[in-house]
């Protein structure tokens, strides 16, 4: 509750890591025909207007993003045993692409598992 009221916005705060690259972000922006040049970093919220330092948003979009996404398909009703589990890292753009491309594997496994259950 205190954090909600202090006015700080996580994405706008300075990131501790200032050595960032944006190769995946550049590819994604290019795919959608959106300009992604250093001149746009402040407008996009990647650099702070006051000190020109990278923001937490820049860290999330960067190739150095330390956050990961995990997906899993459980193999039992108690959700204890995994049939499939995968962790994705890198730029959030890369994670989203990898998830979209990788989700077909658990989907096929899940279909097979459901088919086995229904035809016992």
Biopython code that builds the backbone (N, CA, C, O; Angstrom):
import numpy as np
from Bio.PDB.StructureBuilder import StructureBuilder

atoms = [
    (1, "UNK", "N", (0.828, -1.194, 0.000)),
    (1, "UNK", "CA", (0.000, 0.000, 0.000)),
    (1, "UNK", "C", (0.870, 1.254, 0.000)),
    (1, "UNK", "O", (0.555, 2.229, -0.683)),
    (2, "UNK", "N", (1.955, 1.232, 0.759)),
    (2, "UNK", "CA", (2.853, 2.387, 0.791)),
    (2, "UNK", "C", (3.474, 2.587, -0.579)),
    (2, "UNK", "O", (3.569, 3.715, -1.063)),
    (3, "UNK", "N", (3.907, 1.471, -1.220)),
    (3, "UNK", "CA", (4.524, 1.550, -2.545)),
    (3, "UNK", "C", (3.548, 2.108, -3.571)),
    (3, "UNK", "O", (3.949, 2.849, -4.468)),
    (4, "UNK", "N", (2.259, 1.756, -3.448)),
    (4, "UNK", "CA", (1.250, 2.271, -4.372)),
    (4, "UNK", "C", (1.116, 3.782, -4.279)),
    (4, "UNK", "O", (0.770, 4.437, -5.262)),
    (5, "UNK", "N", (1.381, 4.326, -3.132)),
    (5, "UNK", "CA", (1.120, 5.750, -2.944)),
    (5, "UNK", "C", (2.352, 6.637, -3.118)),
    (5, "UNK", "O", (2.234, 7.861, -3.052)),
    (6, "UNK", "N", (3.537, 6.046, -3.341)),
    (6, "UNK", "CA", (4.725, 6.897, -3.420)),
    (6, "UNK", "C", (4.934, 7.537, -4.787)),
    (6, "UNK", "O", (5.785, 8.414, -4.932)),
    (7, "UNK", "N", (4.167, 7.110, -5.795)),
    (7, "UNK", "CA", (4.239, 7.743, -7.109)),
    (7, "UNK", "C", (5.267, 7.151, -8.045)),
    (7, "UNK", "O", (5.320, 7.531, -9.215)),
    (8, "UNK", "N", (6.091, 6.225, -7.562)),
    (8, "UNK", "CA", (7.082, 5.599, -8.431)),
    (8, "UNK", "C", (6.390, 4.647, -9.402)),
    (8, "UNK", "O", (5.454, 3.936, -9.038)),
    (9, "UNK", "N", (6.863, 4.649, -10.625)),
    (9, "UNK", "CA", (6.374, 3.720, -11.643)),
    (9, "UNK", "C", (7.556, 2.841, -12.024)),
    (9, "UNK", "O", (8.575, 3.344, -12.498)),
    (10, "UNK", "N", (7.429, 1.525, -11.820)),
    (10, "UNK", "CA", (8.540, 0.597, -12.032)),
    (10, "UNK", "C", (9.190, 0.790, -13.391)),
    (10, "UNK", "O", (10.414, 0.895, -13.474)),
    (11, "UNK", "N", (8.406, 0.839, -14.451)),
    (11, "UNK", "CA", (8.951, 0.916, -15.798)),
    (11, "UNK", "C", (9.755, 2.183, -16.031)),
    (11, "UNK", "O", (10.648, 2.192, -16.878)),
    (12, "UNK", "N", (9.465, 3.249, -15.305)),
    (12, "UNK", "CA", (10.159, 4.528, -15.501)),
    (12, "UNK", "C", (11.412, 4.668, -14.639)),
    (12, "UNK", "O", (12.218, 5.573, -14.860)),
    (13, "UNK", "N", (11.580, 3.788, -13.668)),
    (13, "UNK", "CA", (12.725, 3.877, -12.768)),
    (13, "UNK", "C", (14.000, 3.436, -13.483)),
    (13, "UNK", "O", (13.954, 2.631, -14.413)),
    (14, "UNK", "N", (15.143, 3.976, -13.035)),
    (14, "UNK", "CA", (16.446, 3.655, -13.606)),
    (14, "UNK", "C", (16.776, 2.196, -13.320)),
    (14, "UNK", "O", (16.603, 1.721, -12.198)),
    (15, "UNK", "N", (17.260, 1.481, -14.356)),
    (15, "UNK", "CA", (17.702, 0.102, -14.167)),
    (15, "UNK", "C", (19.157, 0.087, -13.725)),
    (15, "UNK", "O", (19.942, 0.951, -14.117)),
    (16, "UNK", "N", (19.509, -0.883, -12.919)),
    (16, "UNK", "CA", (20.883, -0.984, -12.424)),
    (16, "UNK", "C", (21.863, -1.287, -13.550)),
    (16, "UNK", "O", (23.000, -0.817, -13.521)),
    (17, "UNK", "N", (21.438, -2.060, -14.533)),
    (17, "UNK", "CA", (22.294, -2.418, -15.668)),
    (17, "UNK", "C", (22.116, -1.381, -16.768)),
    (17, "UNK", "O", (21.010, -1.172, -17.267)),
    (18, "UNK", "N", (23.205, -0.742, -17.136)),
    (18, "UNK", "CA", (23.137, 0.289, -18.172)),
    (18, "UNK", "C", (23.774, -0.159, -19.487)),
    (18, "UNK", "O", (23.722, 0.571, -20.477)),
    (19, "UNK", "N", (24.364, -1.331, -19.507)),
    (19, "UNK", "CA", (24.948, -1.890, -20.740)),
    (19, "UNK", "C", (23.891, -2.781, -21.392)),
    (19, "UNK", "O", (23.834, -3.980, -21.118)),
    (20, "UNK", "N", (23.060, -2.201, -22.248)),
    (20, "UNK", "CA", (21.945, -2.930, -22.854)),
    (20, "UNK", "C", (22.048, -2.922, -24.372)),
    (20, "UNK", "O", (22.539, -1.966, -24.973)),
    (21, "UNK", "N", (21.576, -4.006, -24.980)),
    (21, "UNK", "CA", (21.455, -4.070, -26.437)),
    (21, "UNK", "C", (20.006, -4.412, -26.775)),
    (21, "UNK", "O", (19.281, -4.972, -25.953)),
    (22, "UNK", "N", (19.598, -4.070, -27.990)),
    (22, "UNK", "CA", (18.191, -4.200, -28.366)),
    (22, "UNK", "C", (18.015, -4.860, -29.735)),
    (22, "UNK", "O", (17.162, -4.436, -30.515)),
    (23, "UNK", "N", (18.798, -5.876, -30.034)),
    (23, "UNK", "CA", (18.721, -6.516, -31.344)),
    (23, "UNK", "C", (17.346, -7.140, -31.588)),
    (23, "UNK", "O", (16.772, -6.971, -32.664)),
    (24, "UNK", "N", (16.819, -7.855, -30.605)),
    (24, "UNK", "CA", (15.502, -8.489, -30.762)),
    (24, "UNK", "C", (14.407, -7.431, -30.869)),
    (24, "UNK", "O", (13.483, -7.581, -31.669)),
    (25, "UNK", "N", (14.496, -6.377, -30.086)),
    (25, "UNK", "CA", (13.515, -5.293, -30.151)),
    (25, "UNK", "C", (13.554, -4.621, -31.524)),
    (25, "UNK", "O", (12.512, -4.309, -32.100)),
    (26, "UNK", "N", (14.760, -4.401, -32.040)),
    (26, "UNK", "CA", (14.892, -3.792, -33.368)),
    (26, "UNK", "C", (14.210, -4.648, -34.430)),
    (26, "UNK", "O", (13.504, -4.124, -35.291)),
    (27, "UNK", "N", (14.419, -5.974, -34.372)),
    (27, "UNK", "CA", (13.780, -6.878, -35.340)),
    (27, "UNK", "C", (12.253, -6.818, -35.217)),
    (27, "UNK", "O", (11.540, -6.797, -36.221)),
    (28, "UNK", "N", (11.771, -6.792, -33.988)),
    (28, "UNK", "CA", (10.322, -6.774, -33.771)),
    (28, "UNK", "C", (9.716, -5.471, -34.251)),
    (28, "UNK", "O", (8.689, -5.485, -34.930)),
    (29, "UNK", "N", (10.323, -4.353, -33.919)),
    (29, "UNK", "CA", (9.811, -3.064, -34.366)),
    (29, "UNK", "C", (9.846, -2.971, -35.887)),
    (29, "UNK", "O", (8.921, -2.446, -36.506)),
    (30, "UNK", "N", (10.923, -3.486, -36.485)),
    (30, "UNK", "CA", (11.040, -3.464, -37.950)),
    (30, "UNK", "C", (9.923, -4.293, -38.583)),
    (30, "UNK", "O", (9.346, -3.893, -39.594)),
    (31, "UNK", "N", (9.619, -5.454, -37.984)),
    (31, "UNK", "CA", (8.554, -6.326, -38.498)),
    (31, "UNK", "C", (7.218, -5.582, -38.566)),
    (31, "UNK", "O", (6.416, -5.819, -39.469)),
    (32, "UNK", "N", (6.987, -4.690, -37.614)),
    (32, "UNK", "CA", (5.731, -3.935, -37.569)),
    (32, "UNK", "C", (5.878, -2.519, -38.135)),
    (32, "UNK", "O", (4.999, -1.672, -37.977)),
    (33, "UNK", "N", (7.020, -2.287, -38.801)),
    (33, "UNK", "CA", (7.283, -1.007, -39.477)),
    (33, "UNK", "C", (7.188, 0.196, -38.532)),
    (33, "UNK", "O", (6.601, 1.227, -38.861)),
    (34, "UNK", "N", (7.787, 0.028, -37.345)),
    (34, "UNK", "CA", (7.836, 1.104, -36.351)),
    (34, "UNK", "C", (9.298, 1.492, -36.165)),
    (34, "UNK", "O", (10.162, 0.634, -35.987)),
    (35, "UNK", "N", (9.561, 2.791, -36.207)),
    (35, "UNK", "CA", (10.924, 3.299, -36.052)),
    (35, "UNK", "C", (11.442, 2.987, -34.649)),
    (35, "UNK", "O", (10.793, 3.295, -33.649)),
    (36, "UNK", "N", (12.618, 2.373, -34.593)),
    (36, "UNK", "CA", (13.258, 2.058, -33.315)),
    (36, "UNK", "C", (14.694, 2.532, -33.383)),
    (36, "UNK", "O", (15.617, 1.735, -33.551)),
    (37, "UNK", "N", (14.875, 3.836, -33.252)),
    (37, "UNK", "CA", (16.207, 4.422, -33.286)),
    (37, "UNK", "C", (16.508, 5.035, -31.920)),
    (37, "UNK", "O", (15.599, 5.285, -31.128)),
    (38, "UNK", "N", (17.784, 5.272, -31.653)),
    (38, "UNK", "CA", (18.175, 5.837, -30.354)),
    (38, "UNK", "C", (17.510, 7.185, -30.115)),
    (38, "UNK", "O", (17.282, 7.570, -28.968)),
    (39, "UNK", "N", (17.199, 7.901, -31.184)),
    (39, "UNK", "CA", (16.513, 9.193, -31.030)),
    (39, "UNK", "C", (15.126, 9.016, -30.420)),
    (39, "UNK", "O", (14.583, 9.958, -29.843)),
    (40, "UNK", "N", (14.549, 7.828, -30.540)),
    (40, "UNK", "CA", (13.200, 7.545, -30.030)),
    (40, "UNK", "C", (13.200, 6.944, -28.613)),
    (40, "UNK", "O", (12.133, 6.761, -28.026)),
    (41, "UNK", "N", (14.371, 6.639, -28.066)),
    (41, "UNK", "CA", (14.441, 5.949, -26.783)),
    (41, "UNK", "C", (13.715, 6.699, -25.659)),
    (41, "UNK", "O", (13.034, 6.080, -24.842)),
    (42, "UNK", "N", (13.858, 8.015, -25.616)),
    (42, "UNK", "CA", (13.162, 8.777, -24.564)),
    (42, "UNK", "C", (11.662, 8.744, -24.794)),
    (42, "UNK", "O", (10.896, 8.535, -23.853)),
    (43, "UNK", "N", (11.232, 8.947, -26.036)),
    (43, "UNK", "CA", (9.797, 8.932, -26.349)),
    (43, "UNK", "C", (9.184, 7.557, -26.066)),
    (43, "UNK", "O", (8.026, 7.466, -25.660)),
    (44, "UNK", "N", (9.957, 6.493, -26.278)),
    (44, "UNK", "CA", (9.469, 5.136, -26.027)),
    (44, "UNK", "C", (9.554, 4.750, -24.549)),
    (44, "UNK", "O", (9.043, 3.704, -24.149)),
    (45, "UNK", "N", (10.192, 5.588, -23.747)),
    (45, "UNK", "CA", (10.317, 5.304, -22.319)),
    (45, "UNK", "C", (11.502, 4.427, -21.975)),
    (45, "UNK", "O", (11.574, 3.895, -20.867)),
    (46, "UNK", "N", (12.439, 4.264, -22.910)),
    (46, "UNK", "CA", (13.611, 3.426, -22.660)),
    (46, "UNK", "C", (14.723, 4.169, -21.934)),
    (46, "UNK", "O", (15.545, 3.564, -21.246)),
    (47, "UNK", "N", (14.736, 5.470, -22.094)),
    (47, "UNK", "CA", (15.705, 6.314, -21.378)),
    (47, "UNK", "C", (14.930, 7.372, -20.602)),
    (47, "UNK", "O", (13.890, 7.863, -21.039)),
    (48, "UNK", "N", (15.474, 7.704, -19.437)),
    (48, "UNK", "CA", (14.860, 8.715, -18.587)),
    (48, "UNK", "C", (15.172, 10.100, -19.132)),
    (48, "UNK", "O", (16.321, 10.397, -19.460)),
    (49, "UNK", "N", (14.173, 10.931, -19.229)),
    (49, "UNK", "CA", (14.342, 12.278, -19.787)),
    (49, "UNK", "C", (15.249, 13.153, -18.914)),
    (49, "UNK", "O", (15.880, 14.081, -19.421)),
    (50, "UNK", "N", (15.321, 12.872, -17.617)),
    (50, "UNK", "CA", (16.084, 13.714, -16.688)),
    (50, "UNK", "C", (17.573, 13.403, -16.670)),
    (50, "UNK", "O", (18.385, 14.322, -16.563)),
    (51, "UNK", "N", (17.955, 12.129, -16.774)),
    (51, "UNK", "CA", (19.377, 11.779, -16.669)),
    (51, "UNK", "C", (19.884, 10.914, -17.827)),
    (51, "UNK", "O", (21.040, 10.491, -17.821)),
    (52, "UNK", "N", (19.033, 10.648, -18.816)),
    (52, "UNK", "CA", (19.386, 9.883, -20.012)),
    (52, "UNK", "C", (19.877, 8.465, -19.681)),
    (52, "UNK", "O", (20.637, 7.882, -20.454)),
    (53, "UNK", "N", (19.450, 7.913, -18.548)),
    (53, "UNK", "CA", (19.800, 6.553, -18.153)),
    (53, "UNK", "C", (18.698, 5.598, -18.605)),
    (53, "UNK", "O", (17.533, 5.978, -18.722)),
    (54, "UNK", "N", (19.095, 4.342, -18.857)),
    (54, "UNK", "CA", (18.110, 3.346, -19.240)),
    (54, "UNK", "C", (17.135, 3.085, -18.089)),
    (54, "UNK", "O", (17.504, 3.148, -16.916)),
    (55, "UNK", "N", (15.886, 2.792, -18.451)),
    (55, "UNK", "CA", (14.830, 2.518, -17.483)),
    (55, "UNK", "C", (14.619, 1.006, -17.336)),
    (55, "UNK", "O", (15.191, 0.213, -18.083)),
    (56, "UNK", "N", (13.796, 0.627, -16.370)),
    (56, "UNK", "CA", (13.437, -0.784, -16.215)),
    (56, "UNK", "C", (12.697, -1.300, -17.442)),
    (56, "UNK", "O", (12.828, -2.471, -17.796)),
    (57, "UNK", "N", (11.920, -0.436, -18.097)),
    (57, "UNK", "CA", (11.257, -0.844, -19.338)),
    (57, "UNK", "C", (12.304, -1.238, -20.376)),
    (57, "UNK", "O", (12.144, -2.237, -21.078)),
    (58, "UNK", "N", (13.377, -0.448, -20.472)),
    (58, "UNK", "CA", (14.462, -0.773, -21.405)),
    (58, "UNK", "C", (15.061, -2.132, -21.075)),
    (58, "UNK", "O", (15.361, -2.915, -21.976)),
    (59, "UNK", "N", (15.236, -2.415, -19.792)),
    (59, "UNK", "CA", (15.788, -3.709, -19.386)),
    (59, "UNK", "C", (14.884, -4.858, -19.840)),
    (59, "UNK", "O", (15.375, -5.876, -20.327)),
    (60, "UNK", "N", (13.584, -4.702, -19.685)),
    (60, "UNK", "CA", (12.644, -5.754, -20.074)),
    (60, "UNK", "C", (12.663, -5.983, -21.589)),
    (60, "UNK", "O", (12.568, -7.120, -22.051)),
    (61, "UNK", "N", (12.786, -4.906, -22.350)),
    (61, "UNK", "CA", (12.802, -5.026, -23.813)),
    (61, "UNK", "C", (14.169, -5.414, -24.363)),
    (61, "UNK", "O", (14.285, -5.829, -25.517)),
    (62, "UNK", "N", (15.208, -5.278, -23.533)),
    (62, "UNK", "CA", (16.574, -5.519, -24.000)),
    (62, "UNK", "C", (16.883, -7.009, -24.119)),
    (62, "UNK", "O", (16.162, -7.862, -23.602)),
    (63, "UNK", "N", (17.977, -7.287, -24.814)),
    (63, "UNK", "CA", (18.464, -8.658, -24.944)),
    (63, "UNK", "C", (18.991, -9.186, -23.604)),
    (63, "UNK", "O", (19.153, -10.395, -23.442)),
    (64, "UNK", "N", (19.257, -8.304, -22.655)),
    (64, "UNK", "CA", (19.783, -8.686, -21.351)),
    (64, "UNK", "C", (18.690, -8.892, -20.300)),
    (64, "UNK", "O", (19.004, -9.051, -19.121)),
    (65, "UNK", "N", (17.447, -8.894, -20.691)),
    (65, "UNK", "CA", (16.337, -9.069, -19.750)),
    (65, "UNK", "C", (16.577, -10.307, -18.884)),
    (65, "UNK", "O", (16.845, -11.392, -19.400)),
    (66, "UNK", "N", (16.477, -10.135, -17.565)),
    (66, "UNK", "CA", (16.736, -11.241, -16.648)),
    (66, "UNK", "C", (15.453, -11.940, -16.207)),
    (66, "UNK", "O", (15.518, -12.972, -15.540)),
    (67, "UNK", "N", (14.302, -11.404, -16.562)),
    (67, "UNK", "CA", (13.032, -12.043, -16.233)),
    (67, "UNK", "C", (12.796, -13.196, -17.204)),
    (67, "UNK", "O", (13.203, -13.135, -18.364)),
    (68, "UNK", "N", (12.141, -14.239, -16.724)),
    (68, "UNK", "CA", (11.837, -15.378, -17.574)),
    (68, "UNK", "C", (10.347, -15.700, -17.505)),
    (68, "UNK", "O", (9.645, -15.269, -16.590)),
    (69, "UNK", "N", (9.885, -16.455, -18.476)),
    (69, "UNK", "CA", (8.505, -16.931, -18.514)),
    (69, "UNK", "C", (8.544, -18.449, -18.509)),
    (69, "UNK", "O", (9.345, -19.062, -19.214)),
    (70, "UNK", "N", (7.681, -19.043, -17.718)),
    (70, "UNK", "CA", (7.623, -20.500, -17.637)),
    (70, "UNK", "C", (6.236, -20.975, -18.044)),
    (70, "UNK", "O", (5.225, -20.378, -17.674)),
    (71, "UNK", "N", (6.205, -22.063, -18.813)),
    (71, "UNK", "CA", (4.931, -22.705, -19.144)),
    (71, "UNK", "C", (5.052, -24.180, -18.779)),
    (71, "UNK", "O", (6.138, -24.759, -18.816)),
    (72, "UNK", "N", (3.913, -24.774, -18.425)),
    (72, "UNK", "CA", (3.940, -26.182, -18.033)),
    (72, "UNK", "C", (2.598, -26.828, -18.309)),
    (72, "UNK", "O", (1.552, -26.180, -18.272)),
    (73, "UNK", "N", (2.654, -28.125, -18.587)),
    (73, "UNK", "CA", (1.464, -28.967, -18.678)),
    (73, "UNK", "C", (1.624, -30.021, -17.598)),
    (73, "UNK", "O", (2.610, -30.756, -17.573)),
    (74, "UNK", "N", (0.648, -30.087, -16.710)),
    (74, "UNK", "CA", (0.716, -31.059, -15.632)),
    (74, "UNK", "C", (0.161, -32.395, -16.104)),
    (74, "UNK", "O", (-0.718, -32.448, -16.964)),
    (75, "UNK", "N", (0.684, -33.473, -15.530)),
    (75, "UNK", "CA", (0.274, -34.799, -15.931)),
    (75, "UNK", "C", (-0.654, -35.486, -14.957)),
    (75, "UNK", "O", (-0.994, -36.655, -15.139)),
    (76, "UNK", "N", (-1.068, -34.771, -13.921)),
    (76, "UNK", "CA", (-1.976, -35.380, -12.958)),
    (76, "UNK", "C", (-2.955, -34.327, -12.439)),
    (76, "UNK", "O", (-2.736, -33.126, -12.599)),
    (77, "UNK", "N", (-4.019, -34.789, -11.827)),
    (77, "UNK", "CA", (-5.062, -33.882, -11.342)),
    (77, "UNK", "C", (-4.594, -33.022, -10.181)),
    (77, "UNK", "O", (-5.118, -31.927, -9.975)),
    (78, "UNK", "N", (-3.621, -33.496, -9.422)),
    (78, "UNK", "CA", (-3.116, -32.735, -8.272)),
    (78, "UNK", "C", (-2.116, -31.654, -8.696)),
    (78, "UNK", "O", (-1.639, -30.887, -7.860)),
    (79, "UNK", "N", (-1.803, -31.596, -9.982)),
    (79, "UNK", "CA", (-0.831, -30.632, -10.520)),
    (79, "UNK", "C", (0.523, -30.732, -9.821)),
    (79, "UNK", "O", (1.108, -29.729, -9.411)),
    (80, "UNK", "N", (1.003, -31.965, -9.696)),
    (80, "UNK", "CA", (2.301, -32.209, -9.073)),
    (80, "UNK", "C", (3.324, -32.662, -10.108)),
    (80, "UNK", "O", (4.482, -32.246, -10.068)),
    (81, "UNK", "N", (2.895, -33.512, -11.030)),
    (81, "UNK", "CA", (3.794, -34.097, -12.025)),
    (81, "UNK", "C", (3.687, -33.323, -13.334)),
    (81, "UNK", "O", (2.593, -33.089, -13.847)),
    (82, "UNK", "N", (4.845, -32.931, -13.865)),
    (82, "UNK", "CA", (4.876, -32.228, -15.142)),
    (82, "UNK", "C", (4.950, -33.219, -16.292)),
    (82, "UNK", "O", (5.736, -34.166, -16.254)),
    (83, "UNK", "N", (4.134, -33.003, -17.309)),
    (83, "UNK", "CA", (4.281, -33.718, -18.574)),
    (83, "UNK", "C", (5.209, -32.922, -19.488)),
    (83, "UNK", "O", (5.915, -33.484, -20.325)),
    (84, "UNK", "N", (5.191, -31.613, -19.312)),
    (84, "UNK", "CA", (5.996, -30.721, -20.149)),
    (84, "UNK", "C", (6.235, -29.440, -19.365)),
    (84, "UNK", "O", (5.304, -28.885, -18.783)),
    (85, "UNK", "N", (7.465, -28.973, -19.346)),
    (85, "UNK", "CA", (7.789, -27.696, -18.702)),
    (85, "UNK", "C", (8.918, -27.036, -19.489)),
    (85, "UNK", "O", (9.859, -27.696, -19.929)),
    (86, "UNK", "N", (8.804, -25.751, -19.650)),
    (86, "UNK", "CA", (9.808, -25.023, -20.431)),
    (86, "UNK", "C", (9.932, -23.614, -19.865)),
    (86, "UNK", "O", (8.943, -23.012, -19.447)),
    (87, "UNK", "N", (11.159, -23.093, -19.855)),
    (87, "UNK", "CA", (11.423, -21.736, -19.397)),
    (87, "UNK", "C", (12.015, -20.947, -20.558)),
    (87, "UNK", "O", (12.877, -21.446, -21.282)),
    (88, "UNK", "N", (11.550, -19.717, -20.731)),
    (88, "UNK", "CA", (11.987, -18.861, -21.836)),
    (88, "UNK", "C", (12.663, -17.621, -21.271)),
    (88, "UNK", "O", (12.181, -17.034, -20.303)),
    (89, "UNK", "N", (13.777, -17.221, -21.874)),
    (89, "UNK", "CA", (14.509, -16.046, -21.421)),
    (89, "UNK", "C", (14.848, -15.124, -22.568)),
    (89, "UNK", "O", (14.499, -15.378, -23.721)),
    (90, "UNK", "N", (15.539, -14.045, -22.229)),
    (90, "UNK", "CA", (15.930, -13.049, -23.225)),
    (90, "UNK", "C", (14.946, -11.902, -23.257)),
    (90, "UNK", "O", (14.117, -11.756, -22.358)),
    (91, "UNK", "N", (15.036, -11.106, -24.274)),
    (91, "UNK", "CA", (14.114, -9.988, -24.457)),
    (91, "UNK", "C", (12.672, -10.476, -24.376)),
    (91, "UNK", "O", (12.367, -11.592, -24.798)),
    (92, "UNK", "N", (11.804, -9.661, -23.847)),
    (92, "UNK", "CA", (10.390, -10.052, -23.756)),
    (92, "UNK", "C", (9.834, -10.365, -25.140)),
    (92, "UNK", "O", (8.946, -11.207, -25.270)),
    (93, "UNK", "N", (10.338, -9.704, -26.169)),
    (93, "UNK", "CA", (9.901, -9.993, -27.537)),
    (93, "UNK", "C", (10.304, -11.416, -27.930)),
    (93, "UNK", "O", (9.511, -12.146, -28.525)),
    (94, "UNK", "N", (11.527, -11.807, -27.598)),
    (94, "UNK", "CA", (12.005, -13.158, -27.887)),
    (94, "UNK", "C", (11.189, -14.175, -27.097)),
    (94, "UNK", "O", (10.807, -15.217, -27.630)),
    (95, "UNK", "N", (10.924, -13.877, -25.836)),
    (95, "UNK", "CA", (10.135, -14.797, -25.018)),
    (95, "UNK", "C", (8.754, -15.027, -25.630)),
    (95, "UNK", "O", (8.286, -16.163, -25.706)),
    (96, "UNK", "N", (8.114, -13.962, -26.060)),
    (96, "UNK", "CA", (6.781, -14.104, -26.651)),
    (96, "UNK", "C", (6.824, -14.926, -27.932)),
    (96, "UNK", "O", (5.959, -15.774, -28.152)),
    (97, "UNK", "N", (7.819, -14.686, -28.776)),
    (97, "UNK", "CA", (7.960, -15.481, -30.002)),
    (97, "UNK", "C", (8.237, -16.948, -29.676)),
    (97, "UNK", "O", (7.647, -17.849, -30.271)),
    (98, "UNK", "N", (9.149, -17.175, -28.717)),
    (98, "UNK", "CA", (9.492, -18.546, -28.339)),
    (98, "UNK", "C", (8.296, -19.272, -27.737)),
    (98, "UNK", "O", (8.093, -20.459, -27.993)),
    (99, "UNK", "N", (7.507, -18.565, -26.941)),
    (99, "UNK", "CA", (6.310, -19.177, -26.350)),
    (99, "UNK", "C", (5.325, -19.546, -27.448)),
    (99, "UNK", "O", (4.792, -20.656, -27.470)),
    (100, "UNK", "N", (5.088, -18.611, -28.353)),
    (100, "UNK", "CA", (4.149, -18.884, -29.449)),
    (100, "UNK", "C", (4.615, -20.074, -30.279)),
    (100, "UNK", "O", (3.808, -20.921, -30.661)),
    (101, "UNK", "N", (5.908, -20.138, -30.557)),
    (101, "UNK", "CA", (6.441, -21.241, -31.348)),
    (101, "UNK", "C", (6.541, -22.533, -30.532)),
    (101, "UNK", "O", (6.375, -23.624, -31.078)),
    (102, "UNK", "N", (6.806, -22.418, -29.258)),
    (102, "UNK", "CA", (6.995, -23.592, -28.417)),
    (102, "UNK", "C", (5.726, -24.161, -27.841)),
    (102, "UNK", "O", (5.723, -25.288, -27.345)),
    (103, "UNK", "N", (4.646, -23.408, -27.895)),
    (103, "UNK", "CA", (3.399, -23.871, -27.277)),
    (103, "UNK", "C", (2.795, -25.037, -28.044)),
    (103, "UNK", "O", (1.986, -25.778, -27.484)),
    (104, "UNK", "N", (3.162, -25.220, -29.304)),
    (104, "UNK", "CA", (2.602, -26.332, -30.070)),
    (104, "UNK", "C", (3.049, -27.679, -29.506)),
    (104, "UNK", "O", (2.302, -28.655, -29.574)),
    (105, "UNK", "N", (4.250, -27.741, -28.956)),
    (105, "UNK", "CA", (4.715, -29.010, -28.398)),
    (105, "UNK", "C", (3.859, -29.444, -27.210)),
    (105, "UNK", "O", (3.377, -30.576, -27.209)),
    (106, "UNK", "N", (3.645, -28.587, -26.185)),
    (106, "UNK", "CA", (2.776, -29.045, -25.094)),
    (106, "UNK", "C", (1.334, -29.233, -25.543)),
    (106, "UNK", "O", (0.627, -30.088, -25.009)),
    (107, "UNK", "N", (0.889, -28.442, -26.520)),
    (107, "UNK", "CA", (-0.482, -28.589, -27.015)),
    (107, "UNK", "C", (-0.656, -29.976, -27.628)),
    (107, "UNK", "O", (-1.667, -30.636, -27.390)),
    (108, "UNK", "N", (0.324, -30.421, -28.417)),
    (108, "UNK", "CA", (0.258, -31.755, -29.010)),
    (108, "UNK", "C", (0.343, -32.834, -27.934)),
    (108, "UNK", "O", (-0.349, -33.849, -28.010)),
    (109, "UNK", "N", (1.197, -32.611, -26.931)),
    (109, "UNK", "CA", (1.290, -33.575, -25.836)),
    (109, "UNK", "C", (-0.012, -33.625, -25.054)),
    (109, "UNK", "O", (-0.465, -34.696, -24.650)),
    (110, "UNK", "N", (-0.608, -32.462, -24.844)),
    (110, "UNK", "CA", (-1.873, -32.398, -24.105)),
    (110, "UNK", "C", (-2.971, -33.102, -24.893)),
    (110, "UNK", "O", (-3.773, -33.829, -24.307)),
    (111, "UNK", "N", (-3.024, -32.901, -26.211)),
    (111, "UNK", "CA", (-4.017, -33.589, -27.039)),
    (111, "UNK", "C", (-3.851, -35.103, -26.928)),
    (111, "UNK", "O", (-4.830, -35.837, -26.792)),
    (112, "UNK", "N", (-2.609, -35.556, -26.988)),
    (112, "UNK", "CA", (-2.334, -36.985, -26.877)),
    (112, "UNK", "C", (-2.781, -37.500, -25.512)),
    (112, "UNK", "O", (-3.404, -38.558, -25.420)),
    (113, "UNK", "N", (-2.470, -36.765, -24.463)),
    (113, "UNK", "CA", (-2.842, -37.144, -23.103)),
    (113, "UNK", "C", (-4.364, -37.205, -22.950)),
    (113, "UNK", "O", (-4.893, -38.148, -22.362)),
    (114, "UNK", "N", (-5.067, -36.198, -23.480)),
    (114, "UNK", "CA", (-6.534, -36.188, -23.400)),
    (114, "UNK", "C", (-7.123, -37.334, -24.213)),
    (114, "UNK", "O", (-8.102, -37.947, -23.789)),
    (115, "UNK", "N", (-6.543, -37.634, -25.380)),
    (115, "UNK", "CA", (-7.019, -38.736, -26.207)),
    (115, "UNK", "C", (-6.900, -40.061, -25.435)),
    (115, "UNK", "O", (-7.807, -40.893, -25.459)),
    (116, "UNK", "N", (-5.770, -40.231, -24.756)),
    (116, "UNK", "CA", (-5.561, -41.446, -23.961)),
    (116, "UNK", "C", (-6.583, -41.530, -22.836)),
    (116, "UNK", "O", (-7.109, -42.610, -22.564)),
    (117, "UNK", "N", (-6.868, -40.434, -22.191)),
    (117, "UNK", "CA", (-7.839, -40.431, -21.098)),
    (117, "UNK", "C", (-9.232, -40.772, -21.591)),
    (117, "UNK", "O", (-9.956, -41.531, -20.947)),
    (118, "UNK", "N", (-9.611, -40.209, -22.737)),
    (118, "UNK", "CA", (-10.954, -40.385, -23.255)),
    (118, "UNK", "C", (-11.170, -41.779, -23.848)),
    (118, "UNK", "O", (-12.309, -42.237, -23.937)),
    (119, "UNK", "N", (-10.105, -42.451, -24.250)),
    (119, "UNK", "CA", (-10.249, -43.730, -24.927)),
    (119, "UNK", "C", (-9.704, -44.896, -24.107)),
    (119, "UNK", "O", (-9.219, -45.876, -24.671)),
    (120, "UNK", "N", (-9.778, -44.799, -22.812)),
    (120, "UNK", "CA", (-9.356, -45.903, -21.936)),
    (120, "UNK", "C", (-10.441, -46.937, -21.863)),
    (120, "UNK", "O", (-10.286, -47.948, -21.177)),
]
sb = StructureBuilder()
sb.init_structure("model")
sb.init_model(0)
sb.init_chain("A")
sb.init_seg("    ")
for serial, (resi, resn, name, xyz) in enumerate(atoms, 1):
    if name == "N":
        sb.init_residue(resn, " ", resi, " ")
    sb.init_atom(name, np.array(xyz, "f"), 0.0, 1.0, " ", f" {name:<3s}", serial, name[0])
structure = sb.get_structure()
